[in-house]
Amino acid sequence: MENILDILSEVLGTSVSEDSSVDNVAGWDSLKTLQVVMALDEAGYEIPLEKIAEIKSVRDILSFAVKAQ
């Protein structure tokens, strides 16, 4: 989980926690969400395509992200 938070912090340009969301992180929009998904993919995590539109918070990402085999 810490690795995911590090990736999110880097992409979003600010420190994030499990309580962070699009509502309380400045600049977190749909483009940033796609950048997060791509960065997680490069780090070996997969998020199902059908779940990407549902991402609104760090908790969503943590629940959707699966370590690739």
C-alpha distance (Angstrom), angle and dihedral (degrees) to the residues before:
residue distance angle dihedral
M1 . . .
E2 3.81 . .
N3 3.80 90.0 .
I4 3.81 90.2 54.3
L5 3.81 91.2 50.3
D6 3.80 89.8 50.1
I7 3.81 90.9 52.2
L8 3.80 91.6 47.5
S9 3.80 91.8 48.8
E10 3.79 91.1 50.7
V11 3.82 95.3 48.2
L12 3.81 94.9 42.2
G13 3.80 93.1 43.6
T14 3.78 94.9 -129.3
S15 3.79 139.6 75.1
V16 3.80 112.3 -86.6
S17 3.80 135.4 -169.0
E18 3.79 135.5 -171.5
D19 3.82 87.6 -84.3
S20 3.83 94.3 57.4
S21 3.80 118.4 111.8
V22 3.79 142.8 159.2
D23 3.81 86.3 -87.5
N24 3.81 96.6 59.7
V25 3.82 105.0 28.5
A26 3.79 113.5 80.1
G27 3.78 113.3 -130.1
W28 3.81 96.5 15.3
D29 3.79 101.8 136.8
S30 3.81 136.0 144.5
L31 3.81 92.0 -77.5
K32 3.81 91.2 53.5
T33 3.81 89.1 48.6
L34 3.81 89.8 56.1
Q35 3.81 90.3 47.1
V36 3.81 89.3 51.6
V37 3.81 91.2 50.2
M38 3.82 91.0 49.7
A39 3.82 92.5 47.4
L40 3.80 90.8 49.4
D41 3.80 89.8 49.0
E42 3.81 90.2 53.4
A43 3.81 88.4 50.7
G44 3.81 91.6 53.2
Y45 3.80 101.8 -96.1
E46 3.78 124.3 124.4
I47 3.79 128.1 -154.0
P48 3.81 116.3 -170.4
L49 3.81 110.9 -111.7
E50 3.79 92.2 -126.1
K51 3.83 90.0 58.1
I52 3.82 97.7 53.1
A53 3.82 93.5 83.7
E54 3.82 89.1 52.8
I55 3.82 94.7 58.0
K56 3.79 109.3 115.0
S57 3.82 101.6 140.2
V58 3.77 146.8 21.8
R59 3.81 88.4 -102.0
D60 3.82 88.9 58.4
I61 3.80 90.7 52.3
L62 3.79 92.0 47.6
S63 3.80 91.3 51.1
F64 3.83 94.9 45.5
A65 3.83 100.7 40.0
V66 3.79 116.3 96.0
K67 3.78 124.6 -175.0
A68 3.81 107.2 -113.6
Q69 3.79 117.5 -120.2
